Amino acid sequence: MPVQPAPAQPLPAPPAAAAPLPSAQPSGSASSARALAEARAIAAQRAAESRTAAAVHAAAYASALARQQTAQAAYDTNRLAYASAKADFDAVTGRATLAHDLSVGADARAEASKRALATLVRARLQQPGTASLDLLLSEAHGDNLLQQLGTLDTLSRLTSNLGKVQERVQADAQLAQSLRDQDAGLQALIGTIPLDATRSAMEASEADLNAATSELSALAASAPATFETTPLPEQSAPPEQTTLPDLLSRADVGQLSSQGWAFPAIGHVTDGFGPRPDRPMPGVSAFHRGTDISAACGAAVYAATSGVVTAAGPQGTYGNWIQIDHGDGVETGYAHIADGQTFVSVGESVIAGQVIAGVGSTGASTGCHLHFEVRLDGTAIDARPFLAQRGVLLGD
């Protein structure tokens, strides 16, 4: 039998193309986690930079303030020394001038007395018959006796005047010499008064003070501001997803605490922080350590932020004074409070915006206003940029 061919086997089908693997899509939770981590990293970096800049500036400012205060103390000391020397110089010079004028007058009187004495002596010598009384009487007879007696009377008067003039000459000479001695002594005393030395020291210390004050003003004007948040470009995200700008906004690393800040008083700034060439009244410092805010007498004074009252009472030129410790080395102060309008006490806790006092004009003040201070680690700083960084803008 013929061999039958085997039936044809079907060819295997070509392998099907491999289906592409599904691409990995980031889940919403993973995206939020990355955004949160990125926000935290940026916030931490900016906070570190801000703290470093603030620390460097605070150290430089504290050093400059110490130099300014030292220069101020030296200037005050030298100014008082010069004022004392000037007062002594003026007083002694006045006495010396008077003594000199009196001595000149006494010399003139002594000279006049001498001339009068000489005149009397000449007059006596020129009198006729200046012989002794016995001789005159022995020769006196008849009408000539009356003439001789007249001569004796004249001679007696001349002799009496001569004694008085001699006493006057001696007195005038002694007075003139005494006044000349006083004048010489006072002139010598003038030479011991250190007027030029104290003036030079005062002028040198004034130059040092001006330089230190200028340095302090420059540092006060260049206080580093806390960083401003710059949101990254927004990406589309589900409504429930947290974006990076939101996270950065919530970080709020510009504040020293988590509490809000408020206006210490409602009004305009009338005198800012720093040097003031024209002092408002005698006895106040040439460097203004706070910010003056105009307000009516009795207007409310508010706690700038939460804290604990550490002082509440009279404080020298500040008048009635309140000081609040806010932690982290930050303190605020409120001066010139009206009598009887301090509404908090030491140890009391206050919250931001709480009414703590009424505006007044106690202490070294020219009228009702609030003197507001901010202190960082005990050092007074400019309150306006400090509050501006915390959303409180004190207006002009």
Secondary structure, 3 states (H helix, E strand, C coil): CCCCCCCCCCCCCCCCCCCCCCCCCCCHHHHHHHHHHHHHHHHHHHHHHHHHHHHHHHHHHHHHHHHHHHHHHHHHHHHHHHHHHHHHHHHHHHHHHHHHHHHHHHHHHHHHHHHHHHHHHHHHHHCCCCCCHHHHHHHCCCHHHHHHHHHHHHHHHHHHHHHHHHHHHHHHHHHHHHHHHHHHHHHHHHHHCCHHHHHHHHHHHHHHHHHHHHHHHHHHHCCCCCCCCCCCCCCCCCCCCCCHHHHHHHHCCCCCCCCCCCCCCCCCEEECCEECCCCCCCCCCCEECCEEEECCCCCEEECCCCEEEEEEEECHHHCEEEEEEEECCEEEEEEEEEEEEECCCCCCEECCCCEEEEEECCCCCCCCEEEEEEEECCEEECHHHHHHCCCCCCCC
